[in-house]
Amino acid sequence: MIHAAKAKQGCKYLFGDKEVISMESGVVVRVRPIDHSEPYPLGRDITVKVSWLRPLPMKYHGGEVPQ
């Protein structure tokens, strides 16, 4: 799934069918679901293995998937 061995803090990933943002860097990380329909779009954190995540393009990186 993910090419890198570690997730990067602050990067967006797909976890199942949900967009999430990584709260830390590592192989097992806390992520928070992103729900733009809510006033505060970050949900409760979930601890996941990086192998369960798929990187998503980010505007900060010019629409590219961070390396």
PDBQT receptor file of N, H, CA, C and O in Angstrom, charges set to zero:
ATOM      1  N   MET A   1       0.815  -1.188   0.000  1.00  0.00    +0.000 N 
ATOM      2  CA  MET A   1       0.000   0.000   0.000  1.00  0.00    +0.000 C 
ATOM      3  C   MET A   1       0.862   1.256   0.000  1.00  0.00    +0.000 C 
ATOM      4  O   MET A   1       0.973   1.925  -1.028  1.00  0.00    +0.000 OA
ATOM      5  N   ILE A   2       1.470   1.586   1.129  1.00  0.00    +0.000 N 
ATOM      6  H   ILE A   2       1.379   1.043   1.964  1.00  0.00    +0.000 HD
ATOM      7  CA  ILE A   2       2.297   2.790   1.199  1.00  0.00    +0.000 C 
ATOM      8  C   ILE A   2       3.718   2.409   0.812  1.00  0.00    +0.000 C 
ATOM      9  O   ILE A   2       4.200   1.347   1.205  1.00  0.00    +0.000 OA
ATOM     10  N   HIS A   3       4.395   3.262   0.048  1.00  0.00    +0.000 N 
ATOM     11  H   HIS A   3       4.003   4.125  -0.271  1.00  0.00    +0.000 HD
ATOM     12  CA  HIS A   3       5.728   2.947  -0.444  1.00  0.00    +0.000 C 
ATOM     13  C   HIS A   3       6.791   3.162   0.621  1.00  0.00    +0.000 C 
ATOM     14  O   HIS A   3       7.758   2.403   0.682  1.00  0.00    +0.000 OA
ATOM     15  N   ALA A   4       6.637   4.161   1.447  1.00  0.00    +0.000 N 
ATOM     16  H   ALA A   4       5.851   4.778   1.397  1.00  0.00    +0.000 HD
ATOM     17  CA  ALA A   4       7.624   4.460   2.488  1.00  0.00    +0.000 C 
ATOM     18  C   ALA A   4       7.370   3.575   3.701  1.00  0.00    +0.000 C 
ATOM     19  O   ALA A   4       6.258   3.090   3.906  1.00  0.00    +0.000 OA
ATOM     20  N   ALA A   5       8.403   3.373   4.495  1.00  0.00    +0.000 N 
ATOM     21  H   ALA A   5       9.307   3.767   4.328  1.00  0.00    +0.000 HD
ATOM     22  CA  ALA A   5       8.280   2.546   5.693  1.00  0.00    +0.000 C 
ATOM     23  C   ALA A   5       7.612   3.314   6.831  1.00  0.00    +0.000 C 
ATOM     24  O   ALA A   5       7.151   2.705   7.796  1.00  0.00    +0.000 OA
ATOM     25  N   LYS A   6       7.554   4.645   6.732  1.00  0.00    +0.000 N 
ATOM     26  H   LYS A   6       7.929   5.140   5.948  1.00  0.00    +0.000 HD
ATOM     27  CA  LYS A   6       6.989   5.464   7.801  1.00  0.00    +0.000 C 
ATOM     28  C   LYS A   6       5.984   6.467   7.251  1.00  0.00    +0.000 C 
ATOM     29  O   LYS A   6       6.128   6.973   6.138  1.00  0.00    +0.000 OA
ATOM     30  N   ALA A   7       4.967   6.741   8.053  1.00  0.00    +0.000 N 
ATOM     31  H   ALA A   7       4.850   6.330   8.958  1.00  0.00    +0.000 HD
ATOM     32  CA  ALA A   7       4.060   7.847   7.745  1.00  0.00    +0.000 C 
ATOM     33  C   ALA A   7       4.747   9.131   8.201  1.00  0.00    +0.000 C 
ATOM     34  O   ALA A   7       5.603   9.105   9.085  1.00  0.00    +0.000 OA
ATOM     35  N   LYS A   8       4.369  10.249   7.596  1.00  0.00    +0.000 N 
ATOM     36  H   LYS A   8       3.673  10.271   6.878  1.00  0.00    +0.000 HD
ATOM     37  CA  LYS A   8       4.944  11.540   7.970  1.00  0.00    +0.000 C 
ATOM     38  C   LYS A   8       3.889  12.389   8.663  1.00  0.00    +0.000 C 
ATOM     39  O   LYS A   8       2.740  12.455   8.226  1.00  0.00    +0.000 OA
ATOM     40  N   GLN A   9       4.294  13.035   9.745  1.00  0.00    +0.000 N 
ATOM     41  H   GLN A   9       5.227  12.982  10.100  1.00  0.00    +0.000 HD
ATOM     42  CA  GLN A   9       3.391  13.903  10.496  1.00  0.00    +0.000 C 
ATOM     43  C   GLN A   9       2.858  15.013   9.597  1.00  0.00    +0.000 C 
ATOM     44  O   GLN A   9       3.618  15.641   8.859  1.00  0.00    +0.000 OA
ATOM     45  N   GLY A  10       1.550  15.253   9.660  1.00  0.00    +0.000 N 
ATOM     46  H   GLY A  10       0.933  14.744  10.259  1.00  0.00    +0.000 HD
ATOM     47  CA  GLY A  10       0.933  16.340   8.910  1.00  0.00    +0.000 C 
ATOM     48  C   GLY A  10       0.538  15.987   7.493  1.00  0.00    +0.000 C 
ATOM     49  O   GLY A  10      -0.019  16.830   6.790  1.00  0.00    +0.000 OA
ATOM     50  N   CYS A  11       0.806  14.770   7.047  1.00  0.00    +0.000 N 
ATOM     51  H   CYS A  11       1.258  14.085   7.618  1.00  0.00    +0.000 HD
ATOM     52  CA  CYS A  11       0.448  14.362   5.684  1.00  0.00    +0.000 C 
ATOM     53  C   CYS A  11      -0.902  13.653   5.684  1.00  0.00    +0.000 C 
ATOM     54  O   CYS A  11      -1.299  13.032   6.669  1.00  0.00    +0.000 OA
ATOM     55  N   LYS A  12      -1.606  13.764   4.539  1.00  0.00    +0.000 N 
ATOM     56  H   LYS A  12      -1.284  14.269   3.738  1.00  0.00    +0.000 HD
ATOM     57  CA  LYS A  12      -2.924  13.145   4.391  1.00  0.00    +0.000 C 
ATOM     58  C   LYS A  12      -2.782  11.740   3.824  1.00  0.00    +0.000 C 
ATOM     59  O   LYS A  12      -1.927  11.471   2.980  1.00  0.00    +0.000 OA
ATOM     60  N   TYR A  13      -3.647  10.849   4.312  1.00  0.00    +0.000 N 
ATOM     61  H   TYR A  13      -4.342  11.068   4.998  1.00  0.00    +0.000 HD
ATOM     62  CA  TYR A  13      -3.671   9.463   3.868  1.00  0.00    +0.000 C 
ATOM     63  C   TYR A  13      -5.113   9.009   3.724  1.00  0.00    +0.000 C 
ATOM     64  O   TYR A  13      -6.028   9.634   4.261  1.00  0.00    +0.000 OA
ATOM     65  N   LEU A  14      -5.305   7.930   3.004  1.00  0.00    +0.000 N 
ATOM     66  H   LEU A  14      -4.561   7.422   2.569  1.00  0.00    +0.000 HD
ATOM     67  CA  LEU A  14      -6.605   7.292   2.913  1.00  0.00    +0.000 C 
ATOM     68  C   LEU A  14      -6.563   6.060   3.812  1.00  0.00    +0.000 C 
ATOM     69  O   LEU A  14      -5.682   5.213   3.664  1.00  0.00    +0.000 OA
ATOM     70  N   PHE A  15      -7.503   5.959   4.737  1.00  0.00    +0.000 N 
ATOM     71  H   PHE A  15      -8.218   6.648   4.858  1.00  0.00    +0.000 HD
ATOM     72  CA  PHE A  15      -7.631   4.823   5.648  1.00  0.00    +0.000 C 
ATOM     73  C   PHE A  15      -9.005   4.230   5.393  1.00  0.00    +0.000 C 
ATOM     74  O   PHE A  15     -10.011   4.784   5.837  1.00  0.00    +0.000 OA
ATOM     75  N   GLY A  16      -9.059   3.117   4.686  1.00  0.00    +0.000 N 
ATOM     76  H   GLY A  16      -8.242   2.667   4.325  1.00  0.00    +0.000 HD
ATOM     77  CA  GLY A  16     -10.346   2.582   4.239  1.00  0.00    +0.000 C 
ATOM     78  C   GLY A  16     -10.940   3.557   3.235  1.00  0.00    +0.000 C 
ATOM     79  O   GLY A  16     -10.346   3.807   2.186  1.00  0.00    +0.000 OA
ATOM     80  N   ASP A  17     -12.112   4.111   3.550  1.00  0.00    +0.000 N 
ATOM     81  H   ASP A  17     -12.594   3.908   4.402  1.00  0.00    +0.000 HD
ATOM     82  CA  ASP A  17     -12.736   5.098   2.660  1.00  0.00    +0.000 C 
ATOM     83  C   ASP A  17     -12.684   6.508   3.250  1.00  0.00    +0.000 C 
ATOM     84  O   ASP A  17     -13.351   7.413   2.750  1.00  0.00    +0.000 OA
ATOM     85  N   LYS A  18     -11.889   6.699   4.321  1.00  0.00    +0.000 N 
ATOM     86  H   LYS A  18     -11.348   5.963   4.728  1.00  0.00    +0.000 HD
ATOM     87  CA  LYS A  18     -11.825   7.995   4.988  1.00  0.00    +0.000 C 
ATOM     88  C   LYS A  18     -10.476   8.673   4.790  1.00  0.00    +0.000 C 
ATOM     89  O   LYS A  18      -9.427   8.029   4.824  1.00  0.00    +0.000 OA
ATOM     90  N   GLU A  19     -10.527  10.003   4.581  1.00  0.00    +0.000 N 
ATOM     91  H   GLU A  19     -11.379  10.525   4.554  1.00  0.00    +0.000 HD
ATOM     92  CA  GLU A  19      -9.298  10.791   4.576  1.00  0.00    +0.000 C 
ATOM     93  C   GLU A  19      -8.886  11.015   6.019  1.00  0.00    +0.000 C 
ATOM     94  O   GLU A  19      -9.716  11.329   6.872  1.00  0.00    +0.000 OA
ATOM     95  N   VAL A  20      -7.590  10.852   6.286  1.00  0.00    +0.000 N 
ATOM     96  H   VAL A  20      -6.916  10.598   5.593  1.00  0.00    +0.000 HD
ATOM     97  CA  VAL A  20      -7.061  11.081   7.631  1.00  0.00    +0.000 C 
ATOM     98  C   VAL A  20      -5.796  11.916   7.527  1.00  0.00    +0.000 C 
ATOM     99  O   VAL A  20      -5.195  12.012   6.457  1.00  0.00    +0.000 OA
ATOM    100  N   ILE A  21      -5.397  12.516   8.631  1.00  0.00    +0.000 N 
ATOM    101  H   ILE A  21      -5.886  12.438   9.500  1.00  0.00    +0.000 HD
ATOM    102  CA  ILE A  21      -4.134  13.244   8.699  1.00  0.00    +0.000 C 
ATOM    103  C   ILE A  21      -3.305  12.614   9.815  1.00  0.00    +0.000 C 
ATOM    104  O   ILE A  21      -3.822  12.308  10.890  1.00  0.00    +0.000 OA
ATOM    105  N   SER A  22      -2.033  12.429   9.551  1.00  0.00    +0.000 N 
ATOM    106  H   SER A  22      -1.613  12.678   8.678  1.00  0.00    +0.000 HD
ATOM    107  CA  SER A  22      -1.141  11.811  10.518  1.00  0.00    +0.000 C 
ATOM    108  C   SER A  22      -0.730  12.823  11.580  1.00  0.00    +0.000 C 
ATOM    109  O   SER A  22      -0.314  13.937  11.262  1.00  0.00    +0.000 OA
ATOM    110  N   MET A  23      -0.848  12.428  12.839  1.00  0.00    +0.000 N 
ATOM    111  H   MET A  23      -1.186  11.523  13.098  1.00  0.00    +0.000 HD
ATOM    112  CA  MET A  23      -0.501  13.287  13.960  1.00  0.00    +0.000 C 
ATOM    113  C   MET A  23       0.955  13.113  14.386  1.00  0.00    +0.000 C 
ATOM    114  O   MET A  23       1.461  13.876  15.209  1.00  0.00    +0.000 OA
ATOM    115  N   GLU A  24       1.629  12.105  13.823  1.00  0.00    +0.000 N 
ATOM    116  H   GLU A  24       1.218  11.485  13.154  1.00  0.00    +0.000 HD
ATOM    117  CA  GLU A  24       3.023  11.835  14.160  1.00  0.00    +0.000 C 
ATOM    118  C   GLU A  24       3.658  11.039  13.032  1.00  0.00    +0.000 C 
ATOM    119  O   GLU A  24       2.960  10.524  12.158  1.00  0.00    +0.000 OA
ATOM    120  N   SER A  25       4.961  10.939  13.052  1.00  0.00    +0.000 N 
ATOM    121  H   SER A  25       5.528  11.357  13.762  1.00  0.00    +0.000 HD
ATOM    122  CA  SER A  25       5.695  10.144  12.073  1.00  0.00    +0.000 C 
ATOM    123  C   SER A  25       6.030   8.797  12.681  1.00  0.00    +0.000 C 
ATOM    124  O   SER A  25       6.273   8.704  13.885  1.00  0.00    +0.000 OA
ATOM    125  N   GLY A  26       6.047   7.756  11.873  1.00  0.00    +0.000 N 
ATOM    126  H   GLY A  26       5.850   7.831  10.895  1.00  0.00    +0.000 HD
ATOM    127  CA  GLY A  26       6.430   6.440  12.361  1.00  0.00    +0.000 C 
ATOM    128  C   GLY A  26       5.762   5.318  11.608  1.00  0.00    +0.000 C 
ATOM    129  O   GLY A  26       5.099   5.536  10.594  1.00  0.00    +0.000 OA
ATOM    130  N   VAL A  27       5.947   4.105  12.119  1.00  0.00    +0.000 N 
ATOM    131  H   VAL A  27       6.486   3.928  12.942  1.00  0.00    +0.000 HD
ATOM    132  CA  VAL A  27       5.386   2.898  11.513  1.00  0.00    +0.000 C 
ATOM    133  C   VAL A  27       3.996   2.615  12.079  1.00  0.00    +0.000 C 
ATOM    134  O   VAL A  27       3.116   2.154  11.351  1.00  0.00    +0.000 OA
ATOM    135  N   VAL A  28       3.791   2.882  13.354  1.00  0.00    +0.000 N 
ATOM    136  H   VAL A  28       4.506   3.257  13.945  1.00  0.00    +0.000 HD
ATOM    137  CA  VAL A  28       2.473   2.833  13.998  1.00  0.00    +0.000 C 
ATOM    138  C   VAL A  28       2.195   4.251  14.465  1.00  0.00    +0.000 C 
ATOM    139  O   VAL A  28       2.924   4.792  15.296  1.00  0.00    +0.000 OA
ATOM    140  N   VAL A  29       1.129   4.858  13.926  1.00  0.00    +0.000 N 
ATOM    141  H   VAL A  29       0.536   4.419  13.251  1.00  0.00    +0.000 HD
ATOM    142  CA  VAL A  29       0.899   6.285  14.160  1.00  0.00    +0.000 C 
ATOM    143  C   VAL A  29      -0.547   6.561  14.554  1.00  0.00    +0.000 C 
ATOM    144  O   VAL A  29      -1.449   5.764  14.299  1.00  0.00    +0.000 OA
ATOM    145  N   ARG A  30      -0.734   7.720  15.186  1.00  0.00    +0.000 N 
ATOM    146  H   ARG A  30      -0.001   8.367  15.394  1.00  0.00    +0.000 HD
ATOM    147  CA  ARG A  30      -2.077   8.221  15.453  1.00  0.00    +0.000 C 
ATOM    148  C   ARG A  30      -2.500   9.057  14.252  1.00  0.00    +0.000 C 
ATOM    149  O   ARG A  30      -1.747   9.911  13.785  1.00  0.00    +0.000 OA
ATOM    150  N   VAL A  31      -3.710   8.806  13.755  1.00  0.00    +0.000 N 
ATOM    151  H   VAL A  31      -4.322   8.113  14.135  1.00  0.00    +0.000 HD
ATOM    152  CA  VAL A  31      -4.289   9.608  12.678  1.00  0.00    +0.000 C 
ATOM    153  C   VAL A  31      -5.637  10.119  13.145  1.00  0.00    +0.000 C 
ATOM    154  O   VAL A  31      -6.259   9.555  14.046  1.00  0.00    +0.000 OA
ATOM    155  N   ARG A  32      -6.082  11.210  12.509  1.00  0.00    +0.000 N 
ATOM    156  H   ARG A  32      -5.578  11.669  11.778  1.00  0.00    +0.000 HD
ATOM    157  CA  ARG A  32      -7.402  11.764  12.819  1.00  0.00    +0.000 C 
ATOM    158  C   ARG A  32      -8.203  11.876  11.536  1.00  0.00    +0.000 C 
ATOM    159  O   ARG A  32      -7.714  12.436  10.555  1.00  0.00    +0.000 OA
ATOM    160  N   PRO A  33      -9.437  11.351  11.519  1.00  0.00    +0.000 N 
ATOM    161  CA  PRO A  33     -10.286  11.470  10.334  1.00  0.00    +0.000 C 
ATOM    162  C   PRO A  33     -10.614  12.931  10.037  1.00  0.00    +0.000 C 
ATOM    163  O   PRO A  33     -10.765  13.741  10.952  1.00  0.00    +0.000 OA
ATOM    164  N   ILE A  34     -10.723  13.256   8.755  1.00  0.00    +0.000 N 
ATOM    165  H   ILE A  34     -10.600  12.598   8.012  1.00  0.00    +0.000 HD
ATOM    166  CA  ILE A  34     -11.064  14.606   8.315  1.00  0.00    +0.000 C 
ATOM    167  C   ILE A  34     -12.504  14.586   7.806  1.00  0.00    +0.000 C 
ATOM    168  O   ILE A  34     -12.830  13.829   6.891  1.00  0.00    +0.000 OA
ATOM    169  N   ASP A  35     -13.366  15.417   8.398  1.00  0.00    +0.000 N 
ATOM    170  H   ASP A  35     -13.101  16.031   9.141  1.00  0.00    +0.000 HD
ATOM    171  CA  ASP A  35     -14.765  15.526   7.993  1.00  0.00    +0.000 C 
ATOM    172  C   ASP A  35     -15.073  17.002   7.782  1.00  0.00    +0.000 C 
ATOM    173  O   ASP A  35     -15.335  17.728   8.741  1.00  0.00    +0.000 OA
ATOM    174  N   HIS A  36     -15.043  17.448   6.529  1.00  0.00    +0.000 N 
ATOM    175  H   HIS A  36     -14.831  16.858   5.750  1.00  0.00    +0.000 HD
ATOM    176  CA  HIS A  36     -15.230  18.868   6.212  1.00  0.00    +0.000 C 
ATOM    177  C   HIS A  36     -16.660  19.357   6.428  1.00  0.00    +0.000 C 
ATOM    178  O   HIS A  36     -16.916  20.555   6.307  1.00  0.00    +0.000 OA
ATOM    179  N   SER A  37     -17.596  18.465   6.745  1.00  0.00    +0.000 N 
ATOM    180  H   SER A  37     -17.388  17.492   6.844  1.00  0.00    +0.000 HD
ATOM    181  CA  SER A  37     -18.964  18.904   7.023  1.00  0.00    +0.000 C 
ATOM    182  C   SER A  37     -19.119  19.381   8.474  1.00  0.00    +0.000 C 
ATOM    183  O   SER A  37     -20.153  19.938   8.841  1.00  0.00    +0.000 OA
ATOM    184  N   GLU A  38     -18.102  19.163   9.282  1.00  0.00    +0.000 N 
ATOM    185  H   GLU A  38     -17.261  18.710   8.984  1.00  0.00    +0.000 HD
ATOM    186  CA  GLU A  38     -18.128  19.576  10.685  1.00  0.00    +0.000 C 
ATOM    187  C   GLU A  38     -17.427  20.924  10.864  1.00  0.00    +0.000 C 
ATOM    188  O   GLU A  38     -16.519  21.252  10.100  1.00  0.00    +0.000 OA
ATOM    189  N   PRO A  39     -17.844  21.717  11.878  1.00  0.00    +0.000 N 
ATOM    190  CA  PRO A  39     -17.173  23.004  12.134  1.00  0.00    +0.000 C 
ATOM    191  C   PRO A  39     -15.690  22.822  12.468  1.00  0.00    +0.000 C 
ATOM    192  O   PRO A  39     -14.852  23.609  12.028  1.00  0.00    +0.000 OA
ATOM    193  N   TYR A  40     -15.368  21.783  13.246  1.00  0.00    +0.000 N 
ATOM    194  H   TYR A  40     -16.049  21.144  13.604  1.00  0.00    +0.000 HD
ATOM    195  CA  TYR A  40     -13.974  21.432  13.518  1.00  0.00    +0.000 C 
ATOM    196  C   TYR A  40     -13.766  20.080  12.852  1.00  0.00    +0.000 C 
ATOM    197  O   TYR A  40     -14.227  19.063  13.370  1.00  0.00    +0.000 OA
ATOM    198  N   PRO A  41     -13.080  20.050  11.709  1.00  0.00    +0.000 N 
ATOM    199  CA  PRO A  41     -13.108  18.875  10.841  1.00  0.00    +0.000 C 
ATOM    200  C   PRO A  41     -12.303  17.653  11.281  1.00  0.00    +0.000 C 
ATOM    201  O   PRO A  41     -12.368  16.622  10.612  1.00  0.00    +0.000 OA
ATOM    202  N   LEU A  42     -11.545  17.728  12.382  1.00  0.00    +0.000 N 
ATOM    203  H   LEU A  42     -11.492  18.566  12.925  1.00  0.00    +0.000 HD
ATOM    204  CA  LEU A  42     -10.750  16.569  12.784  1.00  0.00    +0.000 C 
ATOM    205  C   LEU A  42     -11.472  15.764  13.856  1.00  0.00    +0.000 C 
ATOM    206  O   LEU A  42     -11.890  16.301  14.882  1.00  0.00    +0.000 OA
ATOM    207  N   GLY A  43     -11.612  14.455  13.598  1.00  0.00    +0.000 N 
ATOM    208  H   GLY A  43     -11.272  14.019  12.765  1.00  0.00    +0.000 HD
ATOM    209  CA  GLY A  43     -12.257  13.563  14.552  1.00  0.00    +0.000 C 
ATOM    210  C   GLY A  43     -11.263  13.062  15.587  1.00  0.00    +0.000 C 
ATOM    211  O   GLY A  43     -10.122  13.519  15.648  1.00  0.00    +0.000 OA
ATOM    212  N   ARG A  44     -11.713  12.122  16.394  1.00  0.00    +0.000 N 
ATOM    213  H   ARG A  44     -12.640  11.751  16.344  1.00  0.00    +0.000 HD
ATOM    214  CA  ARG A  44     -10.866  11.524  17.437  1.00  0.00    +0.000 C 
ATOM    215  C   ARG A  44      -9.743  10.723  16.796  1.00  0.00    +0.000 C 
ATOM    216  O   ARG A  44      -9.907  10.152  15.719  1.00  0.00    +0.000 OA
ATOM    217  N   ASP A  45      -8.602  10.690  17.470  1.00  0.00    +0.000 N 
ATOM    218  H   ASP A  45      -8.469  11.154  18.345  1.00  0.00    +0.000 HD
ATOM    219  CA  ASP A  45      -7.469   9.979  16.894  1.00  0.00    +0.000 C 
ATOM    220  C   ASP A  45      -7.633   8.466  16.991  1.00  0.00    +0.000 C 
ATOM    221  O   ASP A  45      -8.263   7.935  17.906  1.00  0.00    +0.000 OA
ATOM    222  N   ILE A  46      -7.035   7.794  16.001  1.00  0.00    +0.000 N 
ATOM    223  H   ILE A  46      -6.523   8.225  15.258  1.00  0.00    +0.000 HD
ATOM    224  CA  ILE A  46      -7.056   6.345  15.857  1.00  0.00    +0.000 C 
ATOM    225  C   ILE A  46      -5.603   5.921  15.668  1.00  0.00    +0.000 C 
ATOM    226  O   ILE A  46      -4.865   6.583  14.939  1.00  0.00    +0.000 OA
ATOM    227  N   THR A  47      -5.183   4.849  16.298  1.00  0.00    +0.000 N 
ATOM    228  H   THR A  47      -5.782   4.311  16.891  1.00  0.00    +0.000 HD
ATOM    229  CA  THR A  47      -3.831   4.340  16.100  1.00  0.00    +0.000 C 
ATOM    230  C   THR A  47      -3.875   3.257  15.029  1.00  0.00    +0.000 C 
ATOM    231  O   THR A  47      -4.647   2.304  15.130  1.00  0.00    +0.000 OA
ATOM    232  N   VAL A  48      -3.036   3.412  13.997  1.00  0.00    +0.000 N 
ATOM    233  H   VAL A  48      -2.409   4.187  13.915  1.00  0.00    +0.000 HD
ATOM    234  CA  VAL A  48      -3.030   2.485  12.863  1.00  0.00    +0.000 C 
ATOM    235  C   VAL A  48      -1.598   2.130  12.462  1.00  0.00    +0.000 C 
ATOM    236  O   VAL A  48      -0.647   2.835  12.800  1.00  0.00    +0.000 OA
ATOM    237  N   LYS A  49      -1.470   1.027  11.738  1.00  0.00    +0.000 N 
ATOM    238  H   LYS A  49      -2.243   0.455  11.463  1.00  0.00    +0.000 HD
ATOM    239  CA  LYS A  49      -0.191   0.660  11.130  1.00  0.00    +0.000 C 
ATOM    240  C   LYS A  49      -0.070   1.415   9.814  1.00  0.00    +0.000 C 
ATOM    241  O   LYS A  49      -1.067   1.626   9.124  1.00  0.00    +0.000 OA
ATOM    242  N   VAL A  50       1.136   1.821   9.463  1.00  0.00    +0.000 N 
ATOM    243  H   VAL A  50       1.946   1.650  10.023  1.00  0.00    +0.000 HD
ATOM    244  CA  VAL A  50       1.347   2.571   8.238  1.00  0.00    +0.000 C 
ATOM    245  C   VAL A  50       0.957   1.736   7.007  1.00  0.00    +0.000 C 
ATOM    246  O   VAL A  50       0.590   2.300   5.976  1.00  0.00    +0.000 OA
ATOM    247  N   SER A  51       1.031   0.436   7.100  1.00  0.00    +0.000 N 
ATOM    248  H   SER A  51       1.329  -0.022   7.937  1.00  0.00    +0.000 HD
ATOM    249  CA  SER A  51       0.661  -0.427   5.967  1.00  0.00    +0.000 C 
ATOM    250  C   SER A  51      -0.834  -0.348   5.656  1.00  0.00    +0.000 C 
ATOM    251  O   SER A  51      -1.259  -0.749   4.572  1.00  0.00    +0.000 OA
ATOM    252  N   TRP A  52      -1.629   0.162   6.588  1.00  0.00    +0.000 N 
ATOM    253  H   TRP A  52      -1.283   0.488   7.467  1.00  0.00    +0.000 HD
ATOM    254  CA  TRP A  52      -3.064   0.312   6.364  1.00  0.00    +0.000 C 
ATOM    255  C   TRP A  52      -3.411   1.616   5.658  1.00  0.00    +0.000 C 
ATOM    256  O   TRP A  52      -4.573   1.840   5.319  1.00  0.00    +0.000 OA
ATOM    257  N   LEU A  53      -2.422   2.482   5.428  1.00  0.00    +0.000 N 
ATOM    258  H   LEU A  53      -1.478   2.300   5.703  1.00  0.00    +0.000 HD
ATOM    259  CA  LEU A  53      -2.648   3.818   4.857  1.00  0.00    +0.000 C 
ATOM    260  C   LEU A  53      -2.188   3.900   3.414  1.00  0.00    +0.000 C 
ATOM    261  O   LEU A  53      -1.243   3.225   3.007  1.00  0.00    +0.000 OA
ATOM    262  N   ARG A  54      -2.877   4.744   2.643  1.00  0.00    +0.000 N 
ATOM    263  H   ARG A  54      -3.645   5.293   2.974  1.00  0.00    +0.000 HD
ATOM    264  CA  ARG A  54      -2.464   5.047   1.277  1.00  0.00    +0.000 C 
ATOM    265  C   ARG A  54      -2.278   6.555   1.173  1.00  0.00    +0.000 C 
ATOM    266  O   ARG A  54      -3.215   7.303   1.454  1.00  0.00    +0.000 OA
ATOM    267  N   PRO A  55      -1.080   7.030   0.770  1.00  0.00    +0.000 N 
ATOM    268  CA  PRO A  55      -0.837   8.475   0.717  1.00  0.00    +0.000 C 
ATOM    269  C   PRO A  55      -1.756   9.182  -0.284  1.00  0.00    +0.000 C 
ATOM    270  O   PRO A  55      -2.093   8.632  -1.332  1.00  0.00    +0.000 OA
ATOM    271  N   LEU A  56      -2.148  10.400   0.059  1.00  0.00    +0.000 N 
ATOM    272  H   LEU A  56      -1.874  10.846   0.911  1.00  0.00    +0.000 HD
ATOM    273  CA  LEU A  56      -2.995  11.223  -0.806  1.00  0.00    +0.000 C 
ATOM    274  C   LEU A  56      -2.234  12.473  -1.248  1.00  0.00    +0.000 C 
ATOM    275  O   LEU A  56      -1.360  12.952  -0.525  1.00  0.00    +0.000 OA
ATOM    276  N   PRO A  57      -2.560  13.008  -2.435  1.00  0.00    +0.000 N 
ATOM    277  CA  PRO A  57      -1.943  14.264  -2.878  1.00  0.00    +0.000 C 
ATOM    278  C   PRO A  57      -2.305  15.396  -1.928  1.00  0.00    +0.000 C 
ATOM    279  O   PRO A  57      -3.386  15.413  -1.339  1.00  0.00    +0.000 OA
ATOM    280  N   MET A  58      -1.376  16.348  -1.791  1.00  0.00    +0.000 N 
ATOM    281  H   MET A  58      -0.498  16.334  -2.270  1.00  0.00    +0.000 HD
ATOM    282  CA  MET A  58      -1.598  17.481  -0.893  1.00  0.00    +0.000 C 
ATOM    283  C   MET A  58      -1.320  18.791  -1.623  1.00  0.00    +0.000 C 
ATOM    284  O   MET A  58      -0.353  18.889  -2.379  1.00  0.00    +0.000 OA
ATOM    285  N   LYS A  59      -2.170  19.805  -1.397  1.00  0.00    +0.000 N 
ATOM    286  H   LYS A  59      -2.956  19.725  -0.782  1.00  0.00    +0.000 HD
ATOM    287  CA  LYS A  59      -1.987  21.119  -2.017  1.00  0.00    +0.000 C 
ATOM    288  C   LYS A  59      -0.636  21.714  -1.650  1.00  0.00    +0.000 C 
ATOM    289  O   LYS A  59       0.011  22.350  -2.481  1.00  0.00    +0.000 OA
ATOM    290  N   TYR A  60      -0.204  21.508  -0.397  1.00  0.00    +0.000 N 
ATOM    291  H   TYR A  60      -0.730  20.991   0.279  1.00  0.00    +0.000 HD
ATOM    292  CA  TYR A  60       1.073  22.040   0.084  1.00  0.00    +0.000 C 
ATOM    293  C   TYR A  60       2.240  21.550  -0.773  1.00  0.00    +0.000 C 
ATOM    294  O   TYR A  60       3.237  22.254  -0.935  1.00  0.00    +0.000 OA
ATOM    295  N   HIS A  61       2.112  20.351  -1.315  1.00  0.00    +0.000 N 
ATOM    296  H   HIS A  61       1.303  19.779  -1.183  1.00  0.00    +0.000 HD
ATOM    297  CA  HIS A  61       3.158  19.752  -2.149  1.00  0.00    +0.000 C 
ATOM    298  C   HIS A  61       2.835  19.915  -3.639  1.00  0.00    +0.000 C 
ATOM    299  O   HIS A  61       3.302  19.128  -4.462  1.00  0.00    +0.000 OA
ATOM    300  N   GLY A  62       2.045  20.924  -3.984  1.00  0.00    +0.000 N 
ATOM    301  H   GLY A  62       1.665  21.563  -3.315  1.00  0.00    +0.000 HD
ATOM    302  CA  GLY A  62       1.678  21.162  -5.393  1.00  0.00    +0.000 C 
ATOM    303  C   GLY A  62       0.811  20.090  -5.975  1.00  0.00    +0.000 C 
ATOM    304  O   GLY A  62       0.876  19.824  -7.175  1.00  0.00    +0.000 OA
ATOM    305  N   GLY A  63      -0.016  19.454  -5.140  1.00  0.00    +0.000 N 
ATOM    306  H   GLY A  63      -0.068  19.670  -4.165  1.00  0.00    +0.000 HD
ATOM    307  CA  GLY A  63      -0.897  18.400  -5.628  1.00  0.00    +0.000 C 
ATOM    308  C   GLY A  63      -0.221  17.058  -5.766  1.00  0.00    +0.000 C 
ATOM    309  O   GLY A  63      -0.840  16.105  -6.240  1.00  0.00    +0.000 OA
ATOM    310  N   GLU A  64       1.033  16.956  -5.366  1.00  0.00    +0.000 N 
ATOM    311  H   GLU A  64       1.535  17.730  -4.981  1.00  0.00    +0.000 HD
ATOM    312  CA  GLU A  64       1.780  15.704  -5.463  1.00  0.00    +0.000 C 
ATOM    313  C   GLU A  64       1.644  14.914  -4.156  1.00  0.00    +0.000 C 
ATOM    314  O   GLU A  64       1.305  15.468  -3.110  1.00  0.00    +0.000 OA
ATOM    315  N   VAL A  65       1.913  13.623  -4.241  1.00  0.00    +0.000 N 
ATOM    316  H   VAL A  65       2.188  13.173  -5.090  1.00  0.00    +0.000 HD
ATOM    317  CA  VAL A  65       1.979  12.789  -3.056  1.00  0.00    +0.000 C 
ATOM    318  C   VAL A  65       3.352  12.998  -2.432  1.00  0.00    +0.000 C 
ATOM    319  O   VAL A  65       4.359  12.828  -3.119  1.00  0.00    +0.000 OA
ATOM    320  N   PRO A  66       3.430  13.361  -1.150  1.00  0.00    +0.000 N 
ATOM    321  CA  PRO A  66       4.728  13.587  -0.505  1.00  0.00    +0.000 C 
ATOM    322  C   PRO A  66       5.582  12.322  -0.523  1.00  0.00    +0.000 C 
ATOM    323  O   PRO A  66       5.059  11.213  -0.423  1.00  0.00    +0.000 OA
ATOM    324  N   GLN A  67       6.875  12.490  -0.647  1.00  0.00    +0.000 N 
ATOM    325  H   GLN A  67       7.300  13.391  -0.729  1.00  0.00    +0.000 HD
ATOM    326  CA  GLN A  67       7.803  11.351  -0.656  1.00  0.00    +0.000 C 
ATOM    327  C   GLN A  67       8.379  11.122   0.702  1.00  0.00    +0.000 C 
ATOM    328  O   GLN A  67       9.180  10.206   0.887  1.00  0.00    +0.000 OA
TER     329      GLN A  67
